[in-house]
């Protein structure tokens, strides 16, 4: 979505307004902190088999959660605006949509490959226990640093 917004030109309108960027940074940080608290509580309550191995996670929950956590992130949008301006500054709407969809498909394939590799691990593997917490901490640090930088 960020790349599509950037290549179409909408992202530039958002990032040119510092007040809107600050608001989006705070919204993204609050969403990420709320998600981190919920995820940490669930992780502590379920110290057995990870949800992915148990088959309890679904796309119906994962996709909206991913969108809610990433779309208000002004850092990602700003990065894509810079990328779009450097790579294809005068993209027509059709070209911009094709570029945005291409980035989305490439990202989806990358994460599908990572999921495939993780799925090959034993359900009790230490990586499946530790990696979600490490990722959660990194995610929170990035969100907080984004707010600090935006303010």
N, C-alpha and C positions, 0 to 999 in steps of 0.2 A: 504494500500500500504506500509506504514512504517513497519508494522509487517511482511508482506511478504518479503520485502527487507532485514529485519533484520534476519529472520529465514533462508533465503536462503544464507545469508552471504555477500550480496552486501553492506548492510548498514555499516558493519564493515569497509569495504574498504573506504567508504566516511568519516566516523567519525575518522579514523586514520590519516586523512590529515587535520590539523588545518586550513590551508589556504582555503581549500574547504568549511569547516564548516563556516568560517567567511563570505565567499561569499554567501553561502546559507542563512545565518542569515540575511544579508543585503537585499538579494532578497526577502525573506519572509516578512521582515519588510516593504519594499517599497510596495509590493503587498497589504499587510494588510492596510497600511496607505491610499493607493489609494482607496481601497474598502471602508474604513471608511468614506472618504470624499464623495464618491458617495452615499453611503447608508445614510449618514447624510443629504445630500442635498435632496435626495428623500423623506426622512422622514419628513423634514420640509415642502416640497412642498405638501405632501399628509398627512395632519393632520386629515383626515377623517377615513374611515375604513381601517384597516391594510390590506396589500396585501394578506396575507394568507387567511383571512376571505373573501376577495373579489374574491379569486380564480385567481389572476393574476400571481402568481409565478408558475413556471413549473420546472419539473425535467430537461428539456433541458437546462435551465439556471442555476439551482441550483447545479447540479453535477459538471459541469466544473468550476464553481466559487469555490466550495468547494475544488476541487482538486488543483486549482491554488493557493488557500490561504494556504493549508496545506502541500502539497508535498515538497516545498523547506524548510520547517521548520526543521532545524537540531536538535532542542531540542527534538521533537517528535521522530525523527529517532534515536537519541542517546539513548533515553529512551527505545525504542524497542530493540535496539542492546543489551543493558544491560539485558533486560528481556529475550531475546532469549538466550544469553550466560548463564544466570542463570538457565533457565528452560529446555532448550533442546540444549545443546552446540554442539552436533554432529548430528543434524537433517539431514536426507537425503533430497534430493530435493523434493520428493513426500510428505514427512512428513512436510517439511517447507511450501509447498504450502497449504496443508490441514490446518496447524496452522494459516497461514495468512488469508485464506478464512474464517476460523472459527472466527477469530477476526473481520473480516469485517462483517460477518453475525450478530455476536453478537452486534456490534456497530450499525448496521442498525436497528436491532430490538429495541435497547435502544432508538434511536432517533425517531423511528416510535411511540413508546410508549409515548415519550414526546410530539410529534406532536399531537397524539390522545388526550392527556390530555389538551393541549393548545386549540385544536379545540373545546373542550367542553365549553370553556369560551364564554361569550357574546362578540360580536364584539366590543362593546364600553367599555369593561373591562379595568381598569387601568393597569393591568399587560401587556396587549397587546400593550399599548402605551409606557410604561416605560421600559419593559424588553429588547426590541431590543437595546435601547440606552445604557442601563447598560452593556449588553453583548458586544456592540461595544467598549465601553470605556475599559472594561476588556481585550478584544482582543488586542487593541492597546497597553495597558500597558504591556501585556505579550510579544508582538512583540518587543517593544522598549527595555525591559529588556533583551530579548534574544540577541539583537544586542550588548548591553552594555556588557553583560557577554562574548560574543564571541570575542569582540575586546579586 
